[in-house]
Every structure is written in structure tokens, then in C-alpha cells.
Amino acid sequence: MDIESYRDYCLAKKGVSEGFPFDEKTLVFKVGGKMFALTDVDLFESINLKCEPEYAIELRAEYAGIVAGYHMSKTHWNTVKVNQDVPDALLIKLIDLSYDLVYQSLPKSKREEIEKGA
């Protein structure tokens, strides 16, 4: 996956915004104001994604390209290296999972607002 495909995929989701809240190179995608994906736009070597804790452990055991989230909660975030042993289909699934986890954690009123705006 290249950075353009990644960006397009994330932005196609309902209620997603993008920005650089930390510095000029860390691109962050949010839904309802909460992060679900971030990457270094200069290097695009990996993507940090939210994950269910048990599934995160399983993924880390199965793929060398999935490790505990860099600079994130090691329990709830994975760093997925884009050009290693993680197939693009799985990467897409993990982006979806991260988005869904964050979206479902939003207050009902925020989810309804996103649904109306889409």
C-alpha cells in the first residue's frame, strides 16, 4: 500500500478528518475528534492503528510487521509496518477495525451527527 491509497481509504470513511496535531510530518486521521490512524508522511514505513487487546497480541505473534504501538498504549495500539509481511488486505481490515473501535466508543449523539452528515 502506498500513502495515497492509505489516505484515500481513510478519508472515504464517514466523519473522518485529517490533520497534523503533533508536528508537520505525523498525519493523523480522526473520527468524531478521536484518533484511529496515524503515520509519518515523510517515511510512510508504518501505521499506528487501534486494536482489541487480545487480537493485538495474536497479530504480533503471527506477523513480524506488527508490533506494539510506537509511542502509544501498547495494549490498545499496534504499529503495522506497511512493506513487510502484512498483506494489504489485512492492513485494510486493521484500518477498518481501528475506525470501528473508535467510532463505537463515541457518544451516541456524536455517532448520530456523523451519520446525518454523511
Number of C-alpha atoms within 10 A of each C-alpha: 13 11 16 9 10 16 15 10 13 22 16 10 13 17 19 19 17 17 14 12 10 9 9 11 15 17 20 22 21 20 24 19 15 16 20 26 23 21 22 17 15 11 10 19 16 20 24 27 26 29 25 14 13 10 11 22 18 11 18 16 12 11 15 13 19 24 19 20 20 14 9 14 11 17 15 18 23 29 25 27 19 19 14 13 13 17 14 13 9 10 18 15 12 19 21 17 17 22 26 15 15 19 24 11 13 15 11 11 9 17 18 11 13 16 11 10 9 8
